[in-house]
Amino acid sequence: MSRFIIEGGAPLNGTVRPSGNKNEALPVLMACLLTSDTITFERVPRIQDVLTVCQILEEMGVTVEWEGEETLHLTAKNVNTTSPSAKLCSDIRASILLMGPMLARMGRIELPMPGGDVIGARRIDTHWEGIEALGGSLRFQQHKIVGQIKKAQGCDVYMDEPSVTATENLLLLAVMAEGTTVLHNAACEPHVTGLCNLLNAMGGRIEGTGSNRLTIHGVKNLHGARHRIGPDFMEVGSMLCLGAIAGGKVKIEDAGVSDLRFVLKTLARLGIHPTIAGDSLEIDGTRPIVVKKEVSGRVPTIYSGPWPAYPTDLMSVAIVAATQSVGTSIFFEKMFEGRMFFTDKLMQMGANIVLCDPHRVVITGPGKLIGSRMSSPDVRAGMALLMAAAIAEGRSTIDNIHQIERGYMSIDKKLAKLGVKITREA
């Protein structure tokens, strides 16, 4: 099992460029199933989740061709099955995104139950209700989701939660439906916008991009296109939190600043104030960060929520930053009941954290962190532990790093470039 060995405590300085957004890459790659033409993707993060999706598609008959490090050509001219690999689908949550395009193209899907991070219950009711509203039928059969549809029919869909993957699945189905579909309470994250932009470039007619009300006018056919994936704001947020506590000066280029307004507003409550220079962020980690109390003098609470609220995937890295911020803060993770359990590893390193319940922690900083041996429980918590190890005194070992590498491309090389003393052992 591969591991990272980190000698912590060195100040970090330099410039980093985030990779493409994993959460955009996964659904846009699935969109290749909607046409026989070639689609070319730029700024594709070559991480394990993306490679798994490529392998799933390749086994289904899609031609997969890499050009250089970050350009990918997909041609789904010869799709030859409606039953993707059970083993591969169990490795990744994003396999659920096969439902929309396969129903649109083939009228049938036998989808093994998707895998993914163990961070709490991840319901699929919103997918189910939306697909049935568009005319599909779904049922469980021998550990599979079996779906069928004759032809999707446009309709109004009132989603019971702004689920990202459900919104993406319904977009992938409705784009070639008969008539017009309106998605109410849709997710509006930047990666959903990225999928809408690709589908429109392929000949789709989607209005309301970037809002929670999407109108999809169905078209008969889609064609090839070229699409550039946006920067991964999870990586940007991670590097921003790390730079703020690492005792040096870090610049994040091509950061997609226009999508970060609420993220920056939230991190400011922890005392993190980067300088914005065009589409770059510069953070001075030589200055102490101080928790900003509420106007009433109360301890501030950091909440997660659907976009444009603070993303749940950035809670873990912000918690590490809070351990080094002067003052007390509360973190309230509303979406997943398993997200906070990694904090026991930070407590083991010396962080002053009280786990109140599965959704809330209280943190008082700054606290000195000591190197430790840990195992990454999921992709976001793994990145948070890597941050903690980078600023801790002494040596840390992080096992199960495939979880980190599922979401962060060449993260050891990027951190080493900034000055982290990190070794990857197979």
C-alpha positions in Angstrom: 0.0 0.0 0.0 1.4 3.4 -1.0 2.1 6.1 1.6 3.4 9.6 2.0 6.3 10.4 4.4 6.3 14.1 5.3 8.9 16.0 7.4 6.9 18.9 8.5 7.5 22.4 9.6 9.3 24.0 6.6 7.9 27.3 5.4 6.2 27.0 2.0 6.9 29.4 -0.8 6.2 29.5 -4.5 3.6 29.3 -7.2 1.1 26.5 -7.9 -1.4 26.0 -10.7 -4.5 23.9 -9.9 -5.5 21.0 -12.1 -8.8 20.7 -13.9 -11.9 20.3 -11.7 -12.5 16.6 -11.0 -16.2 17.1 -10.3 -16.5 18.7 -13.8 -14.4 16.1 -15.5 -16.4 13.1 -14.5 -19.8 14.2 -15.9 -18.5 15.8 -19.0 -16.6 12.6 -19.9 -19.9 10.7 -19.5 -21.4 13.1 -22.0 -19.4 11.5 -24.8 -22.0 8.7 -24.8 -24.5 11.1 -26.3 -22.9 11.3 -29.7 -20.9 9.1 -32.2 -18.6 12.1 -32.9 -15.3 12.7 -31.1 -15.2 15.1 -28.1 -11.9 16.6 -27.1 -11.3 17.6 -23.5 -8.6 20.0 -22.3 -7.2 20.4 -18.7 -8.3 16.9 -17.7 -6.9 15.9 -14.3 -5.2 12.6 -14.7 -6.3 11.2 -11.4 -7.5 7.8 -10.4 -11.3 8.7 -10.6 -10.8 10.0 -14.1 -8.8 6.9 -15.2 -11.5 4.7 -13.7 -14.2 6.5 -15.7 -12.0 6.2 -18.9 -11.7 2.4 -18.2 -15.4 2.0 -17.7 -16.1 3.8 -21.0 -13.4 1.9 -22.8 -14.9 -1.4 -21.7 -18.3 -0.2 -23.1 -16.7 0.4 -26.5 -15.6 4.0 -26.3 -12.3 4.9 -27.9 -10.1 6.7 -25.4 -7.0 8.5 -26.6 -4.7 10.7 -24.5 -2.7 13.5 -26.1 0.0 14.8 -23.8 -0.7 15.0 -20.1 -4.1 16.8 -19.9 -5.8 16.4 -23.3 -8.2 13.6 -23.9 -10.2 12.5 -27.0 -13.3 10.3 -26.5 -15.3 8.7 -29.4 -18.4 6.7 -28.5 -19.2 5.5 -32.0 -19.3 1.8 -31.1 -21.0 1.5 -27.7 -21.6 -2.2 -27.3 -23.2 -2.8 -23.9 -25.7 -1.5 -21.5 -24.1 -3.3 -18.5 -20.9 -1.6 -17.4 -18.3 -3.3 -15.2 -19.5 -4.1 -11.7 -16.0 -4.0 -10.3 -15.1 -0.6 -11.8 -18.5 1.0 -10.9 -18.1 -0.1 -7.3 -14.8 1.8 -7.2 -16.4 5.2 -8.0 -19.5 7.2 -7.1 -19.5 8.9 -10.5 -20.6 5.7 -12.2 -24.1 6.8 -11.3 -23.8 9.4 -14.1 -24.0 6.6 -16.7 -27.8 6.5 -16.1 -28.7 9.7 -18.0 -26.7 9.3 -21.1 -27.2 5.6 -21.5 -31.0 5.9 -21.2 -30.9 8.8 -23.7 -28.8 6.8 -26.2 -29.6 3.1 -25.7 -32.9 3.3 -23.8 -31.6 0.9 -21.2 -29.0 0.6 -18.4 -28.0 -2.1 -16.0 -26.0 -0.2 -13.5 -24.1 -1.9 -10.7 -24.4 0.0 -7.4 -21.9 2.9 -7.4 -19.1 3.2 -4.9 -17.4 6.3 -3.5 -16.2 7.9 -0.3 -17.7 6.7 3.0 -18.8 10.0 4.4 -22.4 9.3 5.3 -25.6 8.4 3.6 -25.8 9.3 -0.1 -29.4 8.9 -1.3 -30.3 8.5 -5.0 -34.0 9.3 -4.6 -33.6 12.6 -6.6 -32.1 10.7 -9.5 -34.9 8.2 -9.4 -37.8 10.7 -9.2 -36.4 12.9 -12.0 -35.8 10.0 -14.4 -39.3 8.7 -13.8 -40.7 12.1 -14.3 -39.1 12.2 -17.8 -40.7 8.9 -18.7 -38.1 6.3 -17.5 -38.7 3.3 -15.2 -36.1 2.1 -12.6 -36.0 -0.9 -10.3 -33.4 -2.7 -8.2 -32.5 -6.1 -9.4 -29.7 -8.3 -8.0 -27.5 -5.5 -6.7 -28.1 -3.4 -9.9 -30.3 -0.5 -10.9 -32.1 -1.5 -14.1 -33.5 1.4 -16.1 -35.5 1.6 -19.2 -37.1 4.3 -21.3 -38.7 4.6 -24.8 -38.1 8.3 -25.3 -37.6 10.9 -22.7 -40.5 13.4 -22.6 -39.9 17.0 -21.5 -41.6 18.1 -18.2 -41.2 20.2 -15.1 -39.1 18.5 -12.5 -39.1 19.8 -8.9 -36.0 18.3 -7.3 -36.4 17.6 -3.6 -32.7 18.6 -3.1 -30.2 20.4 -5.2 -28.2 17.3 -5.8 -25.2 17.8 -8.1 -25.1 14.4 -9.6 -28.9 14.2 -10.0 -28.9 17.5 -11.8 -26.2 16.2 -14.1 -28.0 13.0 -14.8 -31.2 14.8 -15.7 -29.3 17.2 -17.9 -27.7 14.3 -19.7 -31.1 12.7 -20.3 -33.3 15.8 -21.0 -30.9 17.3 -23.5 -32.3 14.9 -26.2 -35.8 14.6 -24.8 -38.9 15.5 -26.8 -40.1 18.9 -25.7 -38.9 21.2 -23.0 -37.7 20.2 -19.5 -37.4 22.6 -16.6 -35.3 21.6 -13.6 -36.4 23.5 -10.4 -34.1 23.6 -7.4 -31.2 22.4 -9.5 -27.6 22.4 -8.4 -25.6 25.4 -9.7 -22.0 24.5 -8.9 -19.3 25.6 -11.4 -19.0 22.0 -12.5 -22.7 21.8 -13.3 -22.2 25.0 -15.4 -19.3 23.3 -17.1 -21.5 20.4 -18.2 -24.2 22.8 -19.5 -21.5 24.6 -21.5 -20.3 21.4 -23.0 -23.8 20.2 -23.9 -24.6 23.5 -25.5 -21.3 23.3 -27.5 -22.5 19.9 -28.7 -25.7 21.4 -30.0 -27.9 21.4 -26.9 -30.2 24.2 -25.9 -29.9 24.8 -22.2 -30.9 28.1 -20.6 -30.4 29.4 -17.1 -26.8 28.2 -16.7 -25.4 29.1 -13.3 -28.8 29.3 -11.7 -31.0 26.9 -9.9 -33.6 26.9 -12.6 -32.5 25.2 -15.8 -34.6 25.1 -19.0 -33.6 22.3 -21.4 -35.1 22.4 -24.9 -34.6 18.9 -26.3 -32.8 18.4 -29.5 -32.7 15.3 -31.8 -28.9 15.0 -32.2 -25.7 16.1 -30.6 -22.3 16.4 -32.3 -18.6 16.6 -31.4 -17.1 19.5 -29.5 -14.0 20.8 -27.8 -14.2 21.6 -24.1 -11.8 23.0 -21.5 -12.4 22.0 -17.9 -12.3 24.7 -15.3 -9.9 24.9 -12.4 -10.6 22.7 -9.4 -11.8 25.1 -6.7 -11.4 22.3 -4.2 -7.6 22.3 -4.9 -7.6 26.1 -4.9 -9.3 26.2 -1.5 -6.9 23.5 -0.1 -3.8 25.4 -1.3 -5.2 28.6 0.1 -5.8 27.2 3.5 -2.4 25.5 3.5 -0.6 28.7 2.3 -2.3 30.7 5.1 -0.7 28.5 7.9 2.6 27.4 6.3 4.8 30.4 7.2 5.7 31.5 3.7 4.1 33.1 0.6 2.1 31.1 -1.9 0.6 32.2 -5.2 -2.2 30.3 -6.9 -2.4 31.0 -10.6 -5.5 30.5 -12.9 -7.6 30.0 -9.8 -11.1 30.8 -11.2 -11.5 33.7 -8.8 -15.0 34.6 -10.1 -16.3 31.3 -8.7 -14.8 31.8 -5.2 -16.6 34.7 -3.8 -18.5 32.8 -1.0 -15.4 30.6 -0.4 -13.3 33.6 0.2 -16.0 35.3 2.3 -16.1 32.2 4.5 -12.4 31.7 4.9 -12.1 35.4 5.9 -14.0 34.5 9.1 -10.9 32.3 10.0 -8.6 35.2 9.2 -7.5 34.1 5.8 -7.3 37.1 3.5 -5.6 36.5 0.1 -4.7 39.2 -2.3 -6.5 39.0 -5.6 -4.4 39.7 -8.7 -6.4 39.1 -11.9 -7.2 35.4 -11.8 -4.6 34.6 -9.2 -4.6 34.5 -5.4 -1.6 35.4 -3.3 -1.5 34.4 0.4 1.0 35.6 3.0 1.4 32.8 5.5 4.0 34.7 7.6 1.2 36.7 9.2 -1.0 35.2 12.0 -4.6 34.5 11.1 -7.2 35.5 13.7 -10.8 34.2 13.9 -13.4 37.0 13.3 -16.1 37.0 15.9 -19.7 37.7 15.0 -20.8 41.3 15.6 -22.5 40.3 18.8 -19.2 38.9 20.1 -20.3 35.3 19.7 -18.1 32.5 18.4 -18.5 32.3 14.6 -20.0 29.2 13.0 -18.8 27.9 9.6 -21.7 26.1 7.7 -21.6 23.9 4.7 -24.4 23.9 2.2 -25.3 23.7 -1.5 -23.7 26.1 -3.9 -23.2 29.1 -3.6 -22.9 28.3 0.1 -19.5 27.0 1.4 -18.9 23.6 -0.1 -18.9 20.5 2.1 -15.8 19.3 0.3 -13.8 22.2 1.7 -14.8 21.7 5.3 -11.9 19.4 6.1 -9.2 21.7 4.9 -10.8 24.7 6.6 -10.8 22.8 9.9 -7.1 22.3 9.7 -6.6 26.0 9.0 -8.8 26.8 12.1 -6.5 24.8 14.3 -3.9 27.4 13.6 -6.1 30.5 13.8 -6.2 32.6 16.9 -9.6 32.1 18.6 -12.5 29.7 18.7 -14.7 28.6 15.8 -17.6 26.1 15.3 -17.9 24.0 12.2 -21.4 22.7 11.3 -21.4 20.1 8.5 -25.0 19.8 7.5 -24.8 17.4 4.6 -22.8 14.2 5.6 -22.8 12.6 9.0 -19.3 11.0 8.5 -17.4 14.1 7.3 -16.1 15.1 10.8 -14.8 11.8 12.0 -11.3 12.4 10.6 -10.8 15.1 13.3 -9.7 12.3 15.8 -6.5 12.2 13.8 -5.9 15.9 14.2 -6.6 15.5 18.0 -3.9 12.8 18.0 -1.5 15.4 16.5 -2.3 17.9 19.2 -5.2 20.0 17.8 -7.6 21.4 20.3 -10.9 20.1 18.9 -14.1 18.9 20.6 -16.3 16.6 18.4 -19.8 17.6 19.7 -21.7 15.2 17.4 -21.3 13.7 13.9 -22.1 17.1 12.4 -20.3 19.7 14.7 -16.9 20.4 16.0 -15.5 23.2 18.2 -11.9 24.3 17.5 -9.6 26.6 19.5 -6.3 27.7 18.1 -3.6 28.1 17.5 -2.3 24.7 18.6 1.0 23.1 17.9 0.7 19.9 15.8 3.1 17.0 16.1 3.8 14.5 13.4 1.9 11.2 13.5 1.1 8.0 11.6 -2.4 8.2 10.0 -4.5 6.7 7.3 -6.6 8.7 4.8 -10.3 7.9 5.2 -11.5 9.8 2.1 -10.2 12.1 -0.5 -11.0 15.5 1.2 -10.0 14.3 4.7 -6.8 12.9 3.2 -5.9 16.3 1.8 -6.6 17.9 5.2 -4.3 15.4 6.9 -1.6 16.1 4.3 -1.9 19.8 5.1 -1.6 19.1 8.8 1.5 16.9 8.3 3.1 19.7 6.2 3.0 22.2 9.1 3.5 19.7 12.0 6.7 19.3 13.9 8.5 16.1 13.0 7.7 13.2 10.7 4.2 12.0 9.6 3.2 9.0 7.7 -0.1 8.9 5.8 -1.3 5.5 4.5 -4.1 4.7 2.1 -3.0 7.7 -0.1 -4.9 6.3 -3.1 -7.8 8.1 -1.5 -6.0 11.5 -1.8 -4.7 10.7 -5.3 -8.3 10.0 -6.5 -8.9 13.8 -6.3 -5.6 15.6 -6.4 -3.3 15.3 -9.4 0.4 14.9 -8.7 -0.2 16.4 -5.2 3.2 15.3 -3.9 5.0 17.0 -6.7 3.1 20.2 -6.3 3.7 20.3 -2.6 7.4 19.5 -3.0 7.7 22.4 -5.4 6.4 24.7 -2.6 8.9 23.3 -0.2 7.2 20.4 1.5 9.6 17.6 2.4 7.5 14.8 1.1 8.3 11.3 -0.2 6.0 8.8 -1.9 6.6 5.2 -1.1 5.0 2.4 -3.0 
